[in-house]
Amino acid sequence: MPLCADCHGIVHGIFFTMHHPTLIRQGIERAKAQGRKWGRRPKLSPEQQQHAVQMAEGKMPITAIAKTLGCSRHTVYKALASASGTGETQQDEAGTSESALLSTF
């Protein structure tokens, strides 16, 4: 049985003067004003992304790049696509594009 805000405050020693979603929204606005970033952190740092691009330009296989950087092939493809700015998928060492591989599942 859920407790009302007043009863919840009595049980936990916290007294709410505002509705919970309002408090959450205010906290998010305060954090944004302080310059906090939202969302998931990228798997690869900008330096690692640049390193992936350099390895790919050196004709290193995508699988080997992923093992070197400790990430998945998909992450390497995303890093290469964002570096090129085109958003197109890259091809792996067998000449198969990532979208073609994903469409087989």
CORPE-V733331 format. One record per residue. N is the residue number from 1. SS is DSSP state (2 for helix, 1 for strand, 0 for the rest). PHI is phi as a letter, one per 20 degrees, with the letter a starting at -180 (NA if undefined). Layout:
N | SS | PHI
N | SS | PHI
This chain:
1 | 0 | NA
2 | 0 | f
3 | 0 | e
4 | 0 | f
5 | 2 | g
6 | 2 | f
7 | 2 | f
8 | 2 | f
9 | 2 | f
10 | 2 | f
11 | 2 | f
12 | 2 | e
13 | 0 | m
14 | 0 | c
15 | 0 | d
16 | 0 | e
17 | 0 | d
18 | 0 | c
19 | 0 | f
20 | 2 | g
21 | 2 | g
22 | 2 | f
23 | 2 | f
24 | 2 | f
25 | 2 | g
26 | 2 | f
27 | 2 | f
28 | 2 | f
29 | 2 | f
30 | 2 | f
31 | 2 | f
32 | 2 | f
33 | 2 | f
34 | 0 | e
35 | 0 | n
36 | 0 | f
37 | 0 | e
38 | 0 | d
39 | 0 | n
40 | 0 | f
41 | 0 | f
42 | 0 | f
43 | 0 | f
44 | 0 | d
45 | 0 | f
46 | 2 | g
47 | 2 | f
48 | 2 | f
49 | 2 | f
50 | 2 | f
51 | 2 | f
52 | 2 | f
53 | 2 | f
54 | 2 | f
55 | 2 | f
56 | 2 | f
57 | 2 | f
58 | 0 | e
59 | 0 | m
60 | 0 | f
61 | 0 | f
62 | 2 | g
63 | 2 | f
64 | 2 | f
65 | 2 | f
66 | 2 | f
67 | 2 | f
68 | 2 | f
69 | 2 | e
70 | 0 | m
71 | 0 | c
72 | 0 | e
73 | 2 | f
74 | 2 | g
75 | 2 | f
76 | 2 | f
77 | 2 | g
78 | 2 | f
79 | 2 | f
80 | 2 | f
81 | 2 | f
82 | 2 | f
83 | 2 | f
84 | 2 | e
85 | 0 | m
86 | 0 | e
87 | 0 | m
88 | 0 | f
89 | 0 | e
90 | 0 | e
91 | 1 | d
92 | 0 | e
93 | 0 | f
94 | 0 | e
95 | 0 | n
96 | 0 | d
97 | 1 | f
98 | 2 | f
99 | 2 | f
100 | 2 | f
101 | 2 | f
102 | 2 | f
103 | 2 | f
104 | 0 | f
105 | 0 | e
